[in-house]
Every structure is written in C-alpha cells, then in structure tokens.
Amino acid sequence: MPKYVIERDLPGAGKLSSMELQEISEKSCDVLRNLGPEIQWQESYVTDDKIYCVYIAPTEDLIRTHAQQGGFPITGIAQVRSVIDPTTAEMRA
C-alpha cells in the first residue's frame, strides 16, 4: 500500500496546546474510523507553521476525502518512493 507525506499549512501550529492537538487527533481518528481500514495515519510532525502527516492509503483521493471530512487543510501530498536512514549507508555488500 502506498505511503504519503501530507503537508498542511497551519500558521501557529507549533503553539497549539496539548489539548488542541488532542482534539485534532480525535477528529482525525473519528474520520478514519468512518472511512475504513484502507487509510491509516502513522504519525505527524508539528512545526512552527505546518503539520507534516504520514499516511498509508491506496490513493491520494482517499487522503483528500479524509481532509475534507475532517476540515483539515492540504498544502501538498507526496508519495513516498523510498525510505532511508543511517543504516542505509551500511548496505554495501
């Protein structure tokens, strides 16, 4: 199943309280439950003015449906083609 990174412009995101972040998370989970198991939220990274979310979904359209139903902004969606980390440097045979 494809993995996507979703960029969401949200001015002041880094100043959201833990309660506000919990409310956003609850809303997202509610929408995901209604959409079914094909779409999964893995994690999100909150920066000063953006939130970057990692989702697994069969299509971008399903991600857009989630955003629309939850009232979440989407600035961009990019499909993950590869994942690398420090262990990638050790792959030489």
NUMARTOR-166603 format. One record per atom (N, C-alpha, C, O): atom name; x, y, z; residue in one letter. Coordinates in pm, whole numbers, padded with zeros to 5 digits. Example, Ala and Ser with C-alpha at 12.3 -4.5 7.8 and 13.67 -1.06 7.14 Angstrom:
BEGIN
   site        x        y        z   code
      N    01319   -00569    00780      A
     CA    01230   -00450    00780      A
      C    01320   -00330    00780      A
      O    01424   -00332    00846      A
      N    01285   -00225    00708      S
     CA    01367   -00106    00714      S
      C    01290    00003    00787      S
      O    01341    00114    00804      S
% end
This chain:
BEGIN
   site        x        y        z   code
      N    00086   -00118    00000      M
     CA    00000    00000    00000      M
      C    00090    00123    00000      M
      O    00189    00127    00074      M
      N    00059    00223   -00081      P
     CA    00142    00343   -00087      P
      C    00143    00423    00044      P
      O    00045    00425    00120      P
      N    00255    00486    00068      K
     CA    00272    00575    00184      K
      C    00284    00717    00130      K
      O    00346    00740    00027      K
      N    00224    00813    00201      Y
     CA    00223    00952    00160      Y
      C    00266    01043    00274      Y
      O    00243    01013    00391      Y
      N    00327    01155    00237      V
     CA    00353    01264    00331      V
      C    00261    01379    00290      V
      O    00261    01423    00176      V
      N    00183    01425    00386      I
     CA    00089    01535    00361      I
      C    00141    01658    00431      I
      O    00172    01655    00551      I
      N    00150    01766    00358      E
     CA    00192    01895    00414      E
      C    00067    01979    00437      E
      O   -00016    01995    00348      E
      N    00055    02031    00559      R
     CA   -00061    02113    00592      R
      C   -00012    02247    00646      R
      O    00054    02252    00749      R
      N   -00044    02356    00577      D
     CA   -00013    02489    00629      D
      C   -00110    02518    00743      D
      O   -00231    02513    00726      D
      N   -00056    02548    00858      L
     CA   -00136    02581    00974      L
      C   -00059    02682    01058      L
      O    00012    02644    01152      L
      N   -00072    02812    01024      P
     CA    00003    02915    01098      P
      C   -00018    02901    01249      P
      O   -00131    02890    01297      P
      N    00092    02901    01322      G
     CA    00087    02890    01467      G
      C    00076    02747    01517      G
      O    00051    02726    01636      G
      N    00094    02649    01429      A
     CA    00080    02508    01469      A
      C    00168    02473    01588      A
      O    00128    02398    01677      A
      N    00288    02527    01590      G
     CA    00382    02496    01697      G
      C    00339    02551    01833      G
      O    00394    02512    01935      G
      N    00241    02639    01833      K
     CA    00193    02698    01959      K
      C    00062    02634    02005      K
      O    00005    02676    02106      K
      N    00014    02532    01932      L
     CA   -00108    02464    01973      L
      C   -00086    02394    02107      L
      O    00020    02336    02130      L
      N   -00183    02401    02193      S
     CA   -00173    02335    02323      S
      C   -00189    02184    02307      S
      O   -00234    02136    02203      S
      N   -00151    02110    02410      S
     CA   -00169    01966    02405      S
      C   -00317    01931    02392      S
      O   -00351    01831    02328      S
      N   -00404    02009    02451      M
     CA   -00548    01986    02440      M
      C   -00595    02007    02295      M
      O   -00673    01928    02243      M
      N   -00546    02114    02231      E
     CA   -00583    02139    02092      E
      C   -00533    02028    02001      E
      O   -00604    01985    01910      E
      N   -00410    01981    02024      L
     CA   -00356    01872    01943      L
      C   -00435    01744    01966      L
      O   -00457    01667    01873      L
      N   -00479    01722    02089      Q
     CA   -00561    01604    02118      Q
      C   -00694    01612    02043      Q
      O   -00740    01512    01988      Q
      N   -00755    01729    02041      E
     CA   -00882    01747    01971      E
      C   -00866    01721    01821      E
      O   -00950    01656    01759      E
      N   -00757    01772    01763      I
     CA   -00730    01748    01621      I
      C   -00712    01599    01596      I
      O   -00766    01545    01499      I
      N   -00637    01534    01683      S
     CA   -00613    01390    01670      S
      C   -00742    01310    01681      S
      O   -00765    01218    01603      S
      N   -00826    01346    01776      E
     CA   -00954    01276    01792      E
      C   -01041    01291    01668      E
      O   -01103    01194    01624      E
      N   -01046    01411    01613      K
     CA   -01126    01435    01492      K
      C   -01074    01349    01378      K
      O   -01151    01287    01305      K
      N   -00941    01346    01362      S
     CA   -00881    01267    01255      S
      C   -00915    01119    01272      S
      O   -00953    01053    01176      S
      N   -00903    01068    01393      C
     CA   -00933    00927    01420      C
      C   -01080    00895    01395      C
      O   -01111    00787    01344      C
      N   -01169    00985    01430      D
     CA   -01312    00965    01404      D
      C   -01338    00951    01255      D
      O   -01410    00861    01212      D
      N   -01278    01040    01176      V
     CA   -01297    01035    01031      V
      C   -01237    00906    00975      V
      O   -01296    00841    00889      V
      N   -01119    00869    01024      L
     CA   -01054    00747    00976      L
      C   -01140    00623    01005      L
      O   -01152    00535    00920      L
      N   -01200    00618    01122      R
     CA   -01288    00504    01155      R
      C   -01404    00495    01057      R
      O   -01443    00385    01016      R
      N   -01459    00609    01019      N
     CA   -01570    00610    00924      N
      C   -01528    00573    00783      N
      O   -01607    00517    00707      N
      N   -01404    00603    00747      L
     CA   -01355    00573    00612      L
      C   -01314    00427    00596      L
      O   -01309    00376    00485      L
      N   -01284    00361    00705      G
     CA   -01247    00219    00698      G
      C   -01098    00196    00707      G
      O   -01020    00291    00716      G
      N   -01059    00069    00706      P
     CA   -00920    00032    00734      P
      C   -00820    00057    00621      P
      O   -00700    00041    00642      P
      N   -00865    00096    00504      E
     CA   -00771    00117    00395      E
      C   -00679    00236    00416      E
      O   -00569    00239    00362      E
      N   -00723    00334    00493      I
     CA   -00642    00453    00518      I
      C   -00596    00450    00664      I
      O   -00676    00429    00755      I
      N   -00466    00471    00683      Q
     CA   -00408    00466    00816      Q
      C   -00317    00586    00838      Q
      O   -00236    00621    00752      Q
      N   -00332    00647    00953      W
     CA   -00246    00758    00993      W
      C   -00132    00699    01075      W
      O   -00156    00633    01175      W
      N   -00008    00723    01032      Q
     CA    00106    00670    01105      Q
      C    00157    00767    01210      Q
      O    00174    00730    01326      Q
      N    00182    00891    01170      E
     CA    00231    00992    01264      E
      C    00230    01128    01197      E
      O    00214    01139    01075      E
      N    00247    01231    01279      S
     CA    00255    01368    01227      S
      C    00365    01442    01300      S
      O    00397    01414    01415      S
      N    00422    01538    01229      Y
     CA    00526    01624    01284      Y
      C    00474    01767    01284      Y
      O    00438    01821    01180      Y
      N    00472    01828    01401      V
     CA    00422    01965    01416      V
      C    00542    02058    01418      V
      O    00632    02044    01502      V
      N    00543    02155    01326      T
     CA    00648    02257    01323      T
      C    00582    02392    01355      T
      O    00464    02396    01390      T
      N    00656    02499    01342      D
     CA    00601    02630    01378      D
      C    00471    02663    01304      D
      O    00374    02705    01367      D
      N    00469    02644    01173      D
     CA    00354    02686    01093      D
      C    00301    02578    00999      D
      O    00223    02607    00909      D
      N    00342    02453    01021      K
     CA    00295    02344    00936      K
      C    00283    02217    01018      K
      O    00344    02203    01124      K
      N    00204    02125    00966      I
     CA    00199    01990    01019      I
      C    00225    01897    00900      I
      O    00163    01910    00795      I
      N    00318    01805    00919      Y
     CA    00351    01705    00818      Y
      C    00300    01570    00868      Y
      O    00339    01524    00975      Y
      N    00212    01508    00791      C
     CA    00149    01384    00833      C
      C    00193    01270    00741      C
      O    00212    01289    00621      C
      N    00208    01153    00799      V
     CA    00243    01033    00722      V
      C    00122    00940    00726      V
      O    00075    00901    00833      V
      N    00074    00905    00607      Y
     CA   -00043    00819    00593      Y
      C   -00012    00704    00498      Y
      O    00072    00715    00408      Y
      N   -00081    00594    00520      I
     CA   -00082    00483    00425      I
      C   -00224    00478    00369      I
      O   -00321    00475    00444      I
      N   -00233    00479    00236      A
     CA   -00365    00479    00172      A
      C   -00350    00428    00028      A
      O   -00242    00440   -00031      A
      N   -00456    00373   -00027      P
     CA   -00446    00324   -00164      P
      C   -00438    00436   -00268      P
      O   -00381    00417   -00376      P
      N   -00495    00554   -00235      T
     CA   -00496    00664   -00332      T
      C   -00487    00799   -00261      T
      O   -00519    00812   -00143      T
      N   -00442    00899   -00337      E
     CA   -00445    01037   -00287      E
      C   -00588    01083   -00264      E
      O   -00615    01161   -00173      E
      N   -00680    01035   -00347      D
     CA   -00819    01076   -00333      D
      C   -00875    01043   -00195      D
      O   -00952    01122   -00139      D
      N   -00838    00928   -00141      L
     CA   -00887    00891   -00009      L
      C   -00828    00983    00099      L
      O   -00895    01015    00197      L
      N   -00705    01025    00080      I
     CA   -00644    01121    00172      I
      C   -00717    01255    00165      I
      O   -00742    01319    00267      I
      N   -00750    01296    00044      R
     CA   -00825    01421    00027      R
      C   -00965    01412    00089      R
      O   -01014    01510    00145      R
      N   -01028    01297    00078      T
     CA   -01158    01276    00141      T
      C   -01147    01289    00292      T
      O   -01232    01353    00355      T
      N   -01044    01230    00349      H
     CA   -01021    01242    00494      H
      C   -01006    01388    00533      H
      O   -01067    01433    00630      H
      N   -00927    01462    00458      A
     CA   -00904    01603    00489      A
      C   -01034    01683    00478      A
      O   -01063    01767    00563      A
      N   -01110    01657    00374      Q
     CA   -01236    01729    00354      Q
      C   -01334    01701    00467      Q
      O   -01396    01793    00521      Q
      N   -01349    01574    00503      Q
     CA   -01444    01538    00608      Q
      C   -01399    01587    00745      Q
      O   -01483    01616    00831      Q
      N   -01268    01598    00766      G
     CA   -01217    01644    00895      G
      C   -01197    01794    00903      G
      O   -01175    01849    01011      G
      N   -01204    01860    00788      G
     CA   -01180    02004    00785      G
      C   -01033    02039    00798      G
      O   -00997    02144    00851      G
      N   -00946    01948    00749      F
     CA   -00801    01969    00759      F
      C   -00748    02026    00628      F
      O   -00787    01981    00520      F
      N   -00659    02126    00636      P
     CA   -00601    02181    00513      P
      C   -00501    02084    00451      P
      O   -00438    02005    00521      P
      N   -00488    02091    00320      I
     CA   -00382    02018    00250      I
      C   -00310    02118    00161      I
      O   -00370    02180    00073      I
      N   -00181    02132    00185      T
     CA   -00097    02215    00101      T
      C   -00035    02132   -00010      T
      O   -00019    02178   -00123      T
      N    00000    02009    00023      G
     CA    00059    01920   -00075      G
      C    00057    01776   -00027      G
      O    00055    01749    00093      G
      N    00059    01685   -00124      I
     CA    00068    01542   -00096      I
      C    00178    01486   -00184      I
      O    00182    01512   -00304      I
      N    00268    01409   -00123      A
     CA    00376    01345   -00199      A
      C    00382    01198   -00162      A
      O    00383    01162   -00044      A
      N    00388    01113   -00263      Q
     CA    00401    00970   -00237      Q
      C    00546    00939   -00201      Q
      O    00638    00986   -00269      Q
      N    00566    00862   -00096      V
     CA    00700    00822   -00053      V
      C    00748    00713   -00149      V
      O    00679    00613   -00169      V
      N    00863    00733   -00208      R
     CA    00920    00636   -00303      R
      C    01023    00546   -00237      R
      O    01037    00429   -00274      R
      N    01095    00598   -00139      S
     CA    01195    00521   -00066      S
      C    01209    00580    00073      S
      O    01177    00697    00095      S
      N    01257    00499    00165      V
     CA    01288    00545    00299      V
      C    01435    00513    00325      V
      O    01480    00401    00303      V
      N    01508    00614    00371      I
     CA    01648    00592    00405      I
      C    01673    00639    00548      I
      O    01599    00721    00601      I
      N    01776    00584    00607      D
     CA    01819    00625    00741      D
      C    01968    00593    00752      D
      O    02027    00548    00654      D
      N    02031    00616    00866      P
     CA    02174    00591    00876      P
      C    02215    00448    00840      P
      O    02328    00426    00795      P
      N    02126    00351    00860      T
     CA    02164    00214    00825      T
      C    02172    00192    00674      T
      O    02231    00094    00628      T
      N    02114    00283    00597      T
     CA    02122    00272    00451      T
      C    02268    00281    00407      T
      O    02305    00219    00307      T
      N    02349    00356    00477      A
     CA    02492    00370    00442      A
      C    02567    00241    00463      A
      O    02677    00225    00411      A
      N    02512    00148    00537      E
     CA    02580    00022    00569      E
      C    02542   -00090    00474      E
      O    02579   -00204    00498      E
      N    02469   -00061    00369      M
     CA    02414   -00165    00282      M
      C    02513   -00221    00181      M
      O    02477   -00311    00105      M
      N    02634   -00174    00177      R
     CA    02731   -00223    00078      R
      C    02761   -00370    00104      R
      O    02786   -00412    00218      R
      N    02758   -00446   -00002      A
     CA    02783   -00591    00012      A
      C    02930   -00624    00013      A
      O    02968   -00740    00024      A
% end
